[in-house]
Amino acid sequence: MAKTESVMIELGSRLPTFSLKDSLGFVHSTSKLPAHKGLLVMFICNHCPFVKHIQRELSQLTRELLNQGIYTLAINSNDVDSYPEDSPSKMAEDARRFDYSFPYLFDATQDVAKAFQAACTPDFFLFDSEHRLFYRGQIDNSRPGNEIPVTGEDLKAAVAELLAKKEPPSQQRPSIGCNIKWKPGNEPSYFHPKTR
């Protein structure tokens, strides 16, 4: 397991467009998003211990965000040939087990992960209502084994500032997690694991 940090792309970047199927086979497209005050796009998967560490809090947090007008999508871009536990059928099982309120989409080609310059799971991208990047990075300081509670405080603070129409937070720390499992020969040029 390689600990990998978010790339931390430039704030203000435009939301990449995409159309992906969820774990049940329904298509979700950026051209047909419901009305929202902000959009949270998360790159997660099923098997990563960093994702497992936050799953219960993530389920609750995204419900709270939805009530505040923040629509959420999750994307799994892992190579399921090498990691079958991340297959769409297993995604559907996780969505039921943790009562996900958000669509859990499968990026079979890994093109969407590349468009976002996603690098790790979990990786978070918060966009404003005009689909400009407002926050990218960690949910909070909790990591598997560090005994810091999962609170979602960094992401919650960013959402609060977005809804208050303030400037993006000046302090944005990269998320850390497992690297996205790229298909052989498909690893993007921006991907450089960093270990802490």
Buried (B, 14 or more C-beta within 10 A) or exposed (E): EEBBBBBBBEBEBEBBEBEBBBBEEEEBEBEEEEEBBBBBBBBBBBBBEBBBBBBEBBBBBBBEBBEBBBBBBBBBBBBBEEBEBBBBEBBBBBBEEBEBBBBBBBBBEBBBBBEBBBBBBBBBBBBBBEBEBBBBBBBBBBBEEEEEEBBBBBBBBBBEBBBEEEEBBEEBBBBBBBBBBBBEEBBBEEBEEEEE
